[in-house]
Amino acid sequence: MKKIVIIGAGFAGLSLACRLSRYRVDYSLILIDKRKKSCFLPLLPDVISGYLPPEHLEYDIAAISKLQEIDYLNEEVVRIDTKENVIFTANSSVQYDFLVIASGSETNFFDNQQMEENAFKLDCVQDAISIVNAVKSNNYGCVIIVGAGYTGIELATSLRKLLTKNKLDIRLLIVERERQILSGLEDWMRSYVLNNLVVMNIEVLTSCVIKEFKTKDVLLSDNNLISNCMVIQTAGKKTPDFLDNIDFNKDNLGRIKVDRYLRASENCFVIGDCANFSYQEKALRMAVQFSLSEADIAARNIINTIYGIKLYPYKPKDLGFIVPMANWNSCGKVLSFNTQGKLASLLHYAMCVYRTIGLRNKFNLIRSLVYNG
């Protein structure tokens, strides 16, 4: 009997595990994750704004695994020996015939010890709760969000909602290393977002980084010193540490380069945020839609490999993207059409509801959005 091991119970890993469980082929299926609950990451800022209660964003991995007849190992992977086909966790080792790495990404502090020790991050529900509690303590005069990408923008607007709701007078500032926000997007989107940030009284400093961060004092690269600061890092993602020493080709973010069948080797597939798939001469961006479609192709190709059948090449279809903002003045591009305002926000939440696991969770999400939105 072949043994398939999946590392990571995020969008890609859970989706792939559920797909494989439906084939009912003669193999064993093991899912490994250090967490007990999986998180719906795209909606974390909505916990901060107060639109959604945190319990609506988490799924019990053990319960899902039991329902799908998947063996779940709640341990942290520390090393993979791809030559001997062995995964080492903190407490045990697991042999495999096929491996799927779907371990996602996490906040990158770029080896900056000051930031690691003092800054907040937004990788899970508990991070969102920690940010809310820190802001509500009213012990800060300024909140600095590092990074003006999708997450930084959405987080800043959600924080403005939180501050307004609690009648807190705290300065909101986004600092961005690049010369412009949302690098890579069209000019109209950047202008639209900047105008909305002005309306929401959120400041933006471009071509700027944090030079020094001690306790609550921040020195910016323009030598501006801001005291009594709370800092949240959103700029940059990286793969988990256990992938650092794996013997595969990787990019500068640690993402593993895969072939057109999503393989790093003959018996190892890599999907989701930790995969570097070359698309139109550049790496495919990290997005839920690609994690889910990669899971589908990887599941088919594992089964086909077992039976010696021709593999399916992965052909991503980009449905578009939305830059969500908490005052419902979002913008983006869907199926090649530009969209903005409330329609863009509705499309964002519609896709989130569609991708949420379970009818009860879908209903709770819709109810919370209608009540609080």
Backbone hydrogen bonds, N-H to C=O, Kabsch-Sander energy under -0.5 kcal/mol:
donor,donor_aa,acceptor,acceptor_aa,energy
2,K,26,D,-0.9
4,I,2,K,-0.5
4,I,28,S,-2.9
5,V,3,K,-0.5
5,V,98,F,-2.7
6,I,30,I,-3.0
7,I,100,V,-2.9
8,G,6,I,-0.7
8,G,32,I,-3.0
10,G,102,A,-0.6
14,L,10,G,-2.4
15,S,11,F,-1.8
16,L,12,A,-2.4
17,A,13,G,-2.5
18,C,14,L,-2.5
19,R,15,S,-2.0
20,L,16,L,-2.7
21,S,17,A,-2.1
22,R,18,C,-0.8
22,R,19,R,-0.8
23,Y,19,R,-0.6
23,Y,20,L,-1.0
24,R,20,L,-0.6
27,Y,25,V,-2.0
28,S,2,K,-2.8
30,I,4,I,-2.7
31,L,71,D,-3.3
32,I,6,I,-3.1
33,D,73,L,-1.9
38,S,59,Y,-2.8
40,F,57,L,-2.5
41,L,39,C,-1.5
43,L,40,F,-1.6
44,L,41,L,-2.0
46,D,43,L,-1.0
47,V,43,L,-0.7
47,V,44,L,-1.4
48,I,44,L,-1.1
49,S,45,P,-2.1
50,G,46,D,-0.8
51,Y,46,D,-1.1
52,L,46,D,-2.0
56,H,53,P,-1.7
57,L,54,P,-1.9
58,E,55,E,-0.7
59,Y,38,S,-2.5
61,I,36,K,-2.0
61,I,59,Y,-0.6
62,A,36,K,-0.6
64,I,60,D,-2.1
65,S,61,I,-2.7
66,K,62,A,-2.4
67,L,63,A,-2.1
68,Q,64,I,-1.9
69,E,66,K,-1.0
70,I,65,S,-3.2
71,D,29,L,-2.2
73,L,31,L,-3.2
73,L,71,D,-0.5
74,N,72,Y,-0.6
75,E,73,L,-1.8
77,V,75,E,-0.5
78,V,88,F,-2.9
79,R,88,F,-1.8
81,D,86,V,-3.2
82,T,80,I,-0.8
85,N,81,D,-1.0
86,V,81,D,-2.0
87,I,94,V,-3.0
88,F,79,R,-3.2
89,T,87,I,-0.5
89,T,92,S,-2.9
90,A,76,E,-1.4
94,V,87,I,-2.8
96,Y,85,N,-2.1
97,D,3,K,-2.9
98,F,3,K,-2.1
99,L,267,N,-2.7
100,V,5,V,-2.6
101,I,269,F,-2.9
102,A,7,I,-2.7
102,A,100,V,-0.7
106,E,238,K,-2.6
108,N,236,G,-1.8
109,F,107,T,-0.6
112,N,109,F,-1.8
113,Q,111,D,-1.0
116,E,112,N,-2.4
117,E,113,Q,-2.2
118,N,114,Q,-1.8
119,A,115,M,-2.7
120,F,231,V,-3.2
128,A,124,C,-1.7
129,I,125,V,-2.4
130,S,126,Q,-2.3
131,I,127,D,-2.1
132,V,128,A,-2.3
133,N,129,I,-2.6
134,A,130,S,-2.2
135,V,131,I,-2.5
136,K,132,V,-2.6
137,S,133,N,-1.2
138,N,135,V,-1.7
139,N,134,A,-0.7
141,G,228,N,-2.4
142,C,228,N,-1.3
143,V,171,R,-3.1
144,I,142,C,-0.5
144,I,230,M,-3.1
145,I,143,V,-0.5
145,I,173,L,-3.0
146,V,144,I,-0.6
146,V,232,I,-2.9
147,G,145,I,-0.8
147,G,175,V,-3.0
153,I,149,G,-2.5
154,E,150,Y,-2.5
155,L,151,T,-2.9
156,A,152,G,-2.2
157,T,153,I,-2.0
158,S,154,E,-2.1
159,L,155,L,-2.5
160,R,156,A,-1.8
161,K,157,T,-1.6
162,L,158,S,-2.1
163,L,159,L,-2.8
164,T,160,R,-2.5
165,K,161,K,-2.5
166,N,162,L,-1.7
167,K,164,T,-1.0
168,L,163,L,-2.6
170,I,168,L,-1.1
171,R,141,G,-2.2
173,L,143,V,-2.5
174,I,203,E,-2.5
175,V,145,I,-2.4
176,E,205,L,-2.8
182,L,148,A,-2.4
185,L,182,L,-2.1
189,M,186,E,-0.6
190,R,186,E,-1.8
191,S,187,D,-2.5
192,Y,188,W,-2.3
193,V,189,M,-2.8
194,L,190,R,-2.6
195,N,191,S,-2.5
196,N,192,Y,-1.9
197,L,193,V,-2.4
198,V,194,L,-2.0
199,V,195,N,-2.1
200,M,196,N,-1.9
201,N,198,V,-1.6
202,I,197,L,-2.6
203,E,172,L,-2.3
203,E,201,N,-0.5
205,L,174,I,-3.1
206,T,204,V,-0.5
207,S,178,E,-3.0
208,C,176,E,-2.5
211,K,209,V,-0.7
211,K,219,L,-2.4
212,E,219,L,-1.9
214,K,217,D,-2.4
216,K,214,K,-0.6
217,D,214,K,-3.0
218,V,216,K,-0.5
218,V,226,I,-2.9
219,L,212,E,-3.0
220,L,218,V,-0.6
220,L,224,N,-2.6
221,S,209,V,-2.3
223,N,220,L,-2.1
225,L,223,N,-0.6
226,I,218,V,-3.1
226,I,224,N,-0.6
227,S,225,L,-0.5
229,C,216,K,-3.4
230,M,142,C,-2.4
232,I,144,I,-2.8
233,Q,120,F,-2.9
234,T,146,V,-2.3
234,T,232,I,-0.6
235,A,146,V,-1.1
236,G,234,T,-0.8
238,K,106,E,-2.3
239,T,253,L,-1.4
243,L,240,P,-1.7
244,D,241,D,-2.0
246,I,243,L,-1.1
248,F,246,I,-1.8
251,D,255,R,-2.1
254,G,251,D,-1.7
256,I,274,C,-2.7
257,K,249,N,-3.1
258,V,276,N,-2.0
259,D,263,R,-2.2
262,L,259,D,-2.0
264,A,268,C,-2.9
265,S,268,C,-1.5
268,C,265,S,-0.9
269,F,99,L,-2.8
270,V,262,L,-2.0
271,I,101,I,-2.1
274,C,271,I,-0.6
275,A,272,G,-1.9
276,N,256,I,-3.4
277,F,275,A,-0.7
278,S,276,N,-0.5
279,Y,282,K,-3.6
282,K,279,Y,-1.1
284,L,277,F,-2.6
287,A,285,R,-0.5
291,S,287,A,-1.8
292,L,288,V,-2.3
293,S,289,Q,-1.8
294,E,290,F,-2.6
295,A,291,S,-1.7
296,D,292,L,-1.5
297,I,293,S,-1.8
298,A,294,E,-2.9
299,A,295,A,-2.1
300,R,296,D,-1.9
301,N,297,I,-2.6
302,I,298,A,-2.2
303,I,299,A,-1.9
304,N,300,R,-2.6
305,T,301,N,-2.1
306,I,302,I,-2.1
307,Y,303,I,-1.7
308,G,304,N,-0.6
308,G,305,T,-0.7
309,I,304,N,-3.3
314,Y,260,R,-3.6
318,D,316,P,-0.6
319,L,317,K,-0.9
321,F,333,K,-2.4
323,V,331,C,-3.9
328,W,325,M,-2.0
330,S,341,G,-0.8
331,C,323,V,-1.4
332,G,339,T,-2.3
333,K,321,F,-2.2
334,V,337,F,-2.8
335,L,319,L,-2.4
337,F,334,V,-2.0
339,T,332,G,-2.7
341,G,330,S,-2.5
343,L,340,Q,-0.7
345,S,341,G,-1.6
346,L,342,K,-2.8
347,L,343,L,-2.4
348,H,344,A,-2.0
349,Y,345,S,-2.5
350,A,346,L,-2.4
351,M,347,L,-2.1
352,C,348,H,-1.7
353,V,349,Y,-2.6
354,Y,350,A,-2.2
355,R,351,M,-1.9
356,T,352,C,-0.7
356,T,353,V,-0.8
362,K,358,G,-2.0
363,F,359,L,-2.5
364,N,360,R,-2.6
365,L,361,N,-2.3
366,I,362,K,-2.4
367,R,363,F,-2.7
368,S,364,N,-2.3
369,L,365,L,-2.2
370,V,366,I,-2.4
371,Y,367,R,-2.3
372,N,368,S,-2.7
373,G,369,L,-2.2
